[in-house]
Amino acid sequence: MKVVLAYSGGLDTSVAIKWIQEKYDAEVITLTLDLGQEENLDTAKEKSLSLGAIKHYTMDVKKEFASDYIFPSIKANGLYEGKYPLSTALGRPLIAEKLVEVAENEDADAVAHGCTGKGNDQVRLDVSIKALNPNLRIIAPVREWGLTRDQEMQYAKEKGVPISVKKNVYSIDQNLWGRSIESGMLEDATLEPPTDAFEWVTMPEDAPDVPTYIKIGFENGLPTSIDDVEMRPLQLISKLNEIAGRNGVGIIDHIEDRLVGIKSREVYECPAATVILEAHKELEKLVLNRHQLEFKRYVDDIWSRLVYNGLWLDPLRANIDAFIDSTQTRVNGWVKIKLYKGALRVTGRSSSSSLYDFSLATYSSSSVFNQKYAEGFIEFWGLPTRVASYKAKRIAPAQERN
Ligand code: ARG
């Protein structure tokens, strides 16, 4: 049997190489994707081959990840439960796609991944793999082996799998769009996460004492420049990770409802995502009308839940994307943001498609808004409320008037 394993270089997937070789008497081919996690991928390759993988693939998919996964998520204001920018979730369908691609090229019988049976990632990978190629068998060693963390360490020692104690305090998943931090003492939801959990964001108390202002330019719903300097997506996102992170912005700490029913305490560092999504939402408020915004908020939330819940390939997402794209042609302009010691605030915005009309909004004498009509508008707007009220009090409409 031949198995293609999604390999991160971490403990679980390293142990998985040995476990798949032994348990299934299989040949293991490993695949490591560069999603912008900024880890040394050569180390992963060496480690995999030294553990007996017959072949290793490294693929740089950063560009694809940005343009085909992060970009649609920006347009959809992708946030799960209003908080989590879906960073891990967005990477999974791409990993599934590449696993299937390599498995097909290698004529493999199965694909494998290091997900546990308690999370969302197994769902995201399995659903996408099965949708892309129903004939591939899926092996999920960590879900199957039933080892505790200590037993796993023991097995690793016996099989000569290197263990880095420092690295294994937390379970980390990172890519260009964010860093997810789990387990260790983060599982106690009452406690503040220790500072050693964070790598991308400076603690606000240590951040610069002067604010940083940035201007983000958008074209068709996507960020294209910082301070009027045009940038490619990868460069722009990396730069914002750095600028916002330096100013203490981008830490998320919340209780998250996993698809499998567990409530878990999740901690993230998503500096660029936090800034971009805030700026994008603000610009949409300037260029879309109230009806478009109300409907889009609803649609955005469905989009986020689909993606979080592993249904990236569901046709509904493509349907929703078509609607979203039709709104984004208006989302052009810029948003100014102030970053200061962990706080982020929009301080200005502008667009050639702006619906903000000064002559309607102003309190000065140049106002063209006819205030006289307000009285009649309020009369009918409040009518259903008033009717309910006077009926409850059993008074006649005529009396209500006085
Ligand atoms: N709770 C997040 C999600 O479901 C993060 C998962 C992190 N995964 C990990 N292997 N540490 O997307």
Residues whose N, C-alpha, C, O or C-beta is under 5 A from the ligand:
A	BS01	LIG	T88 A89 N120 S171 I172 D173 S180 E182 E266
